[in-house]
Amino acid sequence: MDKNDIIPDDLNRRIDALVARTTLTRSQIIEDALAHGRSLAWQEKWVAGVQEGIEAADRGEFATEEEIASVLNRYS
């Protein structure tokens, strides 16, 4: 049975876009959604956030030591 027979085209496109942006396979993305309740929208948002963080780091944008200390103090 073809994947397009089971999953609607719009979801297939979104899954394929996640595959292209990550090291995950289609099966891993679908399994994560089913086994852990992580919706496709959640996965897309998470991947986008990680990519934004990597791009910021590549630009040299890091938290200052004071910002890190502030967060650590708030939660310790």
C-alpha positions as CSV (number, residue, x, y, z in Angstrom):
1,M,0.0,0.0,0.0
2,D,1.4,3.4,-0.9
3,K,1.9,6.0,1.8
4,N,-0.4,8.4,0.0
5,D,-3.2,5.9,0.4
6,I,-3.0,6.2,4.2
7,I,-1.9,9.8,5.0
8,P,-3.5,12.8,3.4
9,D,-1.3,14.8,1.0
10,D,-1.0,17.9,3.3
11,L,0.3,15.7,6.1
12,N,2.7,13.9,3.8
13,R,4.2,17.2,2.7
14,R,4.6,18.3,6.3
15,I,6.3,15.0,7.2
16,D,8.5,15.2,4.2
17,A,9.5,18.8,5.1
18,L,10.5,17.6,8.6
19,V,12.5,14.7,7.1
20,A,14.4,17.2,5.0
21,R,15.1,19.5,8.0
22,T,16.2,16.8,10.4
23,T,18.1,13.5,10.5
24,L,14.8,11.6,11.2
25,T,13.1,9.2,8.9
26,R,9.3,9.4,8.1
27,S,8.8,6.3,10.3
28,Q,10.6,8.0,13.2
29,I,8.5,11.1,12.9
30,I,5.3,9.2,12.8
31,E,6.3,6.9,15.6
32,D,7.2,9.9,17.8
33,A,3.7,11.3,17.2
34,L,1.9,8.1,17.9
35,A,4.1,6.8,20.8
36,H,4.7,10.0,22.6
37,G,1.7,12.2,21.6
38,R,3.8,14.8,19.9
39,S,1.7,16.3,17.2
40,L,3.1,17.2,13.8
41,A,2.6,20.8,14.7
42,W,4.6,20.3,18.0
43,Q,7.4,18.6,16.0
44,E,7.5,21.4,13.4
45,K,7.7,24.0,16.2
46,W,10.4,22.2,18.0
47,V,12.6,21.8,14.9
48,A,12.1,25.4,14.0
49,G,13.2,26.4,17.5
50,V,16.3,24.3,17.3
51,Q,17.2,25.7,13.9
52,E,16.7,29.2,15.2
53,G,19.0,28.5,18.1
54,I,21.7,27.0,15.8
55,E,21.5,30.0,13.5
56,A,21.8,32.4,16.5
57,A,24.8,30.5,17.8
58,D,26.4,30.6,14.3
59,R,26.0,34.4,14.5
60,G,27.8,34.4,17.9
61,E,24.6,35.3,19.8
62,F,24.9,33.6,23.2
63,A,23.6,34.3,26.6
64,T,25.9,36.4,28.8
65,E,27.2,34.9,32.0
66,E,24.9,37.2,33.9
67,E,21.9,36.0,32.0
68,I,22.8,32.3,32.6
69,A,23.4,33.0,36.3
70,S,20.0,34.8,36.5
71,V,18.2,31.8,35.1
72,L,20.1,29.3,37.2
73,N,19.4,31.3,40.4
74,R,15.8,31.5,39.5
75,Y,15.4,27.7,39.4
76,S,17.8,26.6,42.1
